[in-house]
Amino acid sequence: MKIFGRVAAGIFCAAVLGSMTTAGLAQAKPGQLDAALRQMDEASKSFKSAEADFRWDLYERVVKQTTTQNGSIYFLKSGSTTQMGAKIAVPNAKILEYKNGNFRMFEPGSNHLTEMKAGDKKAQVEGFLALGFGASGSELAKSWTITYLGTEPMNDGERMVNTVKLDLVSKDPSVRNSFTHIVIWVDPVRDVSLKQQSFTPSADEKTATYTRIRYNKPVNVKAYEIKTDKNTTR
């Protein structure tokens, strides 16, 4: 599960150098966290799907190097079940898929397929996948200790959105072994995340930004389809 958890959480993370900016950040006031979580509760009831362009940056402290990946991603939610697909663009092209408790990663360049099963950790894995994409405020509060960091305006690629900034510390010790905490910038009206940043015990940083979010619109899942052949290694 440790490997699976890192893969699932890493889907929404990439890294940045330097400290987080506080420009335009509105400071928190008492009661605002509860209000934000209630707003996410309401928005999650309407959340059916989201598709977005992404940029993932991973900063590795040991080598002091940042790796950047770009692509597109989608989420489909049905009840408590989440389905996800992502396409990472060249030069390190990959197709990621999570469906029915199974995670698959296909690398077209090497024609290699990696498969993993969530097993009894299915709920935990889907909690990572829905982090900032359809997860209700009450669901977040069950798994995370949440600190409200205020609001911050962000550009989603088409317009300015007033996001709620939340710092999350997992209540599960095994998750804290991989991530000390995760910060998300959520549009509480749509219950979608515009930015996510995670921090590891080794001081690596992972940041993801999402733009051109297509909210509750039909998703062409065939565009994310993994196609293997007789020469595919597994």
Beta strands, then each sheet from edge to edge (+ up, - down):
strand 1: 49-60
strand 2: 65-78
strand 3: 81-88
strand 4: 94-99
strand 5: 102-107
strand 6: 112-117
strand 7: 144-155
strand 8: 160-170
strand 9: 181-187
strand 10: 192-199
strand 11: 205-215
sheet 1: 6+ 5- 4+ 3- 2+ 1- 11+ 10- 9+ 8- 7+
end
